[in-house]
Amino acid sequence: MLRQTLARKPRAKVLSVACGPCCDVRSILAEVASTDGSFVFNDSDEDAIVYARSHFPPHVDQRCTWVGGNVFNRLRRLAELGPYDLIMAGGLFDYLSDRQCSWLVGHLVQMMAPESKLFFTNIASDNPFRLCMEHIACWKLIARSENDIGRCLVPTGNRCRFGSIAMRPDWRS
Ligand SMILES: C[S@@+](CC[C@H](N)C(=O)[O-])C[C@H]1O[C@@H](n2cnc3c(N)ncnc32)[C@H](O)[C@@H]1O
């Protein structure tokens, strides 16, 4: 999706909330470096930001704005830096309640430029590794089905048109 956005619009502005170590962007860093795309990265963990930033060459870093802190507290700043052609929120919703997901999506949608996309992930409720994750790795996430995600998006009302939503399971058990 990041590739497609930069191909469609080489000067695209991309927001990644809860960016962590920015593995997604770093995995296509050479392609990113060859465009004029600009990035806004947010994470509540300052160490993750320092780590991610250390992997960006200066000519890419100068097109990046780093906004540390809890996304719920930094939304105003993130909105000021928009609008965005792509908003990514990978690996965040698994930690949020339905109410928080709805609220956040409702606000992120308002930061989107025309023709833009909002991408987020959520661990699936039929995740076959759940028992192993919870009991061996002590890693408890809020899993959701496609219906659960649909319900989270209902309160966003007109700001999220259902015809424009696509859910893509990355595996089926
Ligand atoms: C599983 S990692 C995902 C990293 C990256 N987005 C990815 O897809 O690989 C989750 C990240 O969310 C961050 N995070 C959790 N709650 C957050 C919040 N309320 N605001 C901003 N970042 C948050 C954590 O610090 C962590 O770096």
The ligand as an SDF file (V2000), in Angstrom:
LIG
                    3D

 27 29  0  0  0  0  0  0  0  0999 V2000
    3.3580   -4.1110   17.6920 C   0  0  0  0  0  0  0  0  0  0  0  0
    4.1870   -2.5490   17.5790 S   0  0  0  0  0  0  0  0  0  0  0  0
    3.7720   -2.1100   15.9130 C   0  0  0  0  0  0  0  0  0  0  0  0
    4.8700   -1.3580   15.2130 C   0  0  0  0  0  0  0  0  0  0  0  0
    4.6190   -1.0510   13.7460 C   0  0  0  0  0  0  0  0  0  0  0  0
    3.4950   -0.1700   13.5400 N   0  0  0  0  0  0  0  0  0  0  0  0
    4.4370   -2.3070   12.9290 C   0  0  0  0  0  0  0  0  0  0  0  0
    3.3780   -2.5040   12.3310 O   0  0  0  0  0  0  0  0  0  0  0  0
    5.3940   -3.0910   12.8640 O   0  0  0  0  0  0  0  0  0  0  0  0
    3.1190   -1.5320   18.5370 C   0  0  0  0  0  0  0  0  0  0  0  0
    3.6690   -0.1360   18.7780 C   0  0  0  0  0  0  0  0  0  0  0  0
    2.5970    0.6660   19.2630 O   0  0  0  0  0  0  0  0  0  0  0  0
    3.1340    1.6000   20.1610 C   0  0  0  0  0  0  0  0  0  0  0  0
    1.9980    2.1130   20.9270 N   0  0  0  0  0  0  0  0  0  0  0  0
    1.1800    1.4150   21.7500 C   0  0  0  0  0  0  0  0  0  0  0  0
    0.2190    2.2160   22.2310 N   0  0  0  0  0  0  0  0  0  0  0  0
    0.4200    3.4520   21.6820 C   0  0  0  0  0  0  0  0  0  0  0  0
   -0.2490    4.7000   21.7880 C   0  0  0  0  0  0  0  0  0  0  0  0
   -1.3380    4.8340   22.5370 N   0  0  0  0  0  0  0  0  0  0  0  0
    0.2340    5.7530   21.0890 N   0  0  0  0  0  0  0  0  0  0  0  0
    1.3310    5.6250   20.2990 C   0  0  0  0  0  0  0  0  0  0  0  0
    2.0090    4.4640   20.1750 N   0  0  0  0  0  0  0  0  0  0  0  0
    1.5580    3.3870   20.8470 C   0  0  0  0  0  0  0  0  0  0  0  0
    4.1630    0.7990   20.9460 C   0  0  0  0  0  0  0  0  0  0  0  0
    5.1350    1.6380   21.5740 O   0  0  0  0  0  0  0  0  0  0  0  0
    4.7680   -0.0670   19.8370 C   0  0  0  0  0  0  0  0  0  0  0  0
    5.9170    0.5340   19.2670 O   0  0  0  0  0  0  0  0  0  0  0  0
  1  2  1  0
  2  3  1  0
  2 10  1  0
  3  4  1  0
  4  5  1  0
  5  6  1  0
  5  7  1  0
  7  8  2  0
  7  9  1  0
 10 11  1  0
 11 12  1  0
 11 26  1  0
 12 13  1  0
 13 14  1  0
 13 24  1  0
 14 15  1  0
 14 23  1  0
 15 16  2  0
 16 17  1  0
 17 18  1  0
 17 23  2  0
 18 19  1  0
 18 20  2  0
 20 21  1  0
 21 22  2  0
 22 23  1  0
 24 25  1  0
 24 26  1  0
 26 27  1  0
M  CHG  2   2   1   9  -1
M  END
$$$$
